[in-house]
Amino acid sequence: MPSVLLVTFNLMPEGEPGGAALTPALAERGIDARWVCWDDPSVDWSAADLVSVRSTWDYHRRLPAFLAWAREVEAVTPVLNGADVFAWNADKAYLAELAEVMPVVPTSVLDDASLIPGLTAAFDRWGTVVIKPSVGAGGRGVVVVDGLDDWRLFDLAPGPWVVQPLVASVRTSGETSVYVLDGRAVAQVDKSVAGDEVRVHEMYGGSSRPVPLDPARAGVAEHAVLTVAERLGADLSYARVDLMEWDGAWVVSELELIEPGLYLDVAPDIARPFADLVAARLVRLSG
């Protein structure tokens, strides 16, 4: 029976919310799977046939150590998506890069030297803007401002930052997450904000619900994953593509290639296609 390690972090040793659905789904396909913490020194990574990063939700504050771990592990065991992809995807500056080849939420990248002129230009162009750390997760450090006289700018998280227009539709049509496994869109979760918030995360009052796949949004997501796979020369086994409405079209707001939550607590059926993906990769590796 092939062995797969599902990787999480020390505050969630049992895995992501709803993650208990993954191990039986994999067992049904003849795969022995268990959850382990990425920084647990007792784990023998070389004994596994495949490693799947799932809920390493502290990577953004421990990025050098996390990337070093990923490179060490993939030297002895295949890791889905892989360390090079993780390194590229960890910095949201990739959105500014992708603007050359696909529709994305407009994004500028600023550092301490360019912060003031960059924000001034962003206010002139977009009015109200969203500022977030370029390496971050879970909506932490997000600030919404419309001028340099906003005192919240004094408490910015350490840079560099990405700056984007406030996408007003997040408060009406919300945000959509499309799961693309092995290049094919398999599931969709729509997310809504609470009140005047712009973050869809549950910790800020947001809510999520599984819905049938919208062909238009599925097409945007699949194209985004294919484009990035070709651009990076990588096998993108899994991706969560987050989409928002901007200028009357669905565009990419984030592309999650490291540890996207599968929303198994609200959409447990996603466990099955993910298990199919893992099984397919194991067959490919054994061949």
N, C-alpha and C positions, 0 to 999 in steps of 0.2 A: 504494500500500500504506500503510494507516494506521500511524502510529508511536506506540509506547507506551514510556514510561520506567518501569522497575521500580526502585524507590528503596531503597537500602541505606545502610550507613555505612562509614567508612574502615577499620575493622578487618575488614570482610567485603566487600571490593569486588566479589567475584564473586557476592554474594547469599547468601541463607539456605542452611543445609544442604539439599542436594538441589535447590537452586534452578535447577540446569542443566536440569531437566525443564520449566521454564516456557517458556523461549524457543522450543523446538521445538513445544510444544503450541500456542503462539500463532501460530507460523509456519504450522502446518497450517490455521489459520483465516484466513490471509492477512494476518497482523499482524506488522510488524517491531518487535521488542522488544529492549531492551538494558538492562543493569544500570548504574546510575549512583549516585554518592554524593550525599546530599542537600546537603552543604555544599561541593560542588565548584564553584568559581566559573566554571569553563569550560563548564558545561552550559547550553545554550540551551533553557530550559523551554518557551518560546513556540513552538518548532519542533515540539513533540510534539502529538499529537492527544489524549492522555490520560496522566495520571500515576497510578501505583499505588504507594502506600507499602507496602513489603514487610518490610524488615528493618533499620529505622533504630533499632537496639537501643542507641543512646546517648542517645535523646531524653530519658530520665528525668533525666539529669544536665545536660542542656543545654536544658531545656524552653522558656524564653523565646525562645532563638534558633531552636529547632525550630518553634515555633508561628508566629513571625514569618516564617520561610521558607515554611511552608505557606500563609500568607495571601498572600505575595508571588507564589507560584507559581499559586495558584488565581485570581489576578487576570488571568493570561494564558493559563492552560490548565486544563481540568477536572481535578480531583483526586478520586479515589474516596473516598467518605465525607466528606471535606472538613475544613477547618481548625476550624470550630466544633465538629464532632463530636470531633476530636482533643483540643481544649481541655477539653471536658467529660469525656472518657474518661481523660485523663491523671491525674486525681486520683481515687483509689479511694474518696473520700468519696461518689462516686456510688452506692455500694452502700447507704449509709444512706438516700439519697434514694429508691432503687428499692424499699426495704422497704415503702414505702407502697402499691406497686402490684403486687408480685410476690414469690414466695418467694425469699429470699436468705439466705446465712449471716448471722446477726445481726451488726451492725457498729456500733461507736461511733467517733466522730471526736474526737480529743483534741489539744490543743496544750500548750505549756509551762505555761500557767496552770491548765489543767484536768487535767493528767496524773495527779497524785496522787489527787485525789478520784475521777477517772474510772476509774483502775485499781482503786482500792479497791472501787468499785461493781461493776466487772467481775468481780473476784475473788469478791465476794459472790454474784453472779448465776450465774457460769459455772465457778468454780474455776480451772482452768488456762486461760490465754488466750494468744493469738498477737498479737504487736504487730509492725506493719510500717510503714514510711514510707508516707504517703498517695500520694506520687509515687515510684514505684520499679518495678523490673522484675526478673525472673529470680530471685525469692526473696531478693534481697540485703537485708540489714538485718533479716531476720525473727528475732524473739526469742520463745521460748516460756517463760513464767514462771507461777508460781502464788502469788507474794507479793512485797511491796515490798522484802523483804530479799535478793532475788536480785541478785548483783553485776553481772549482765549488763545490768541497767537503767542502770548507770553508763556503758555504752558504746553507748547507743541512737544510731542514726543521727539526723540532724537532723529535727525534726518539721515539720509536724504528722504525726500517726500515725492509723492505723485499728487498732482493737482488736476482736478476735473471739474467740469460744470456740474452744478446740482441738476440731476436728471429729474425733472418735476414728475415724470410719469411713475417714479417709484412709489409715489403716494396715491396713485390711482390704479394703474395696471400692475404695480409691484415689480418683482423680479422673477424670472423663470430660470430654473436649473434643468438642463438636459444632460442625461447620462449617456455617454458614448463609450461603448465597450467593443473592442476589436473593430473600431471604425464605424459602428452602427449605433444609431440612437435607439435606446431600449426603454427609456422611462423619462418622465417629466414630473417635476415638483414645482408648483407655483408658490411664491412667498410674498407675504404682505407685511407692511410696516404698521406700527401703532401710532396714531395721532400724527404729530408733526415730525416724528422720527424719520431718518433716511436709511437706517440700518434694519435689515430684515431678520436679524438674529433673534432667537427667542429671549436671550438675556436682556434685550431692549424692547421686549413686548411684541416682537414679530411672530408670525405664525406661518406654517407650511402645510401644504396639502398635495397629495398625489392627484394628478389629472391625466386624461388621455393625451398621448403625444400629439402635438400640433405639427402637421407636416412642414409648415413654413419654418417654425422654430427648430425642428429637427434637422432640416436642411442646412440652416445657418450653422448649427452646432457641428454637424458632420463635416461641413466644408472647413470650419475653423480647425478641427482636429487634423484633417488631412493636410491642410496647408502647413500647420506647425510641424507635423511629422516629416513632411518633405523638407521643410526649412532646416530642421535640426538633424535630419538623417537618422531619425529615431523610430523605434517601434513603440507607439503610444498604445499600450494595452487598454488603458482606461483613462477617462477624463470626465470631469463635470464642467460643462460650459454654462456659465451664468450670463443671462441676456437681459437687456433693458430696452425699452422703446426710446429711440432718440431720432428726432427729425422724421417721424413717421415710419421708422423701420426698426426691426429687432437687431441690435448690435451686441457685440461681446463686451460684457463688463468685467468679467474675470474668466480665466481658464485655469482650472484646478487640476494639476497633474501630479501632485505629491501625495496628499492625504485627504482627498475630498470626502466629507461625510456622505454616506449613502442614504441618509434619512430613513434608516431601517425601522426607526421607531414609529414613523408615520406611513412608510411604504415598504413593509417587509418583503414584498414580492421581488424587490430589486435583488435580493439575495440569490435568487435562482440564476438570472443571467450573469451575475458576477461569478457564481460558482462555475457556470459553463465556460466563462472566459478562462478561469484558472485551470480547469480541466483541459481546455484546448491548448493552453500554453505548455502544460506538462506533457501532452502528447507530442507537441512540436519539439520540446527539449529531448524527449526520449528517442525521437527519430533521428 
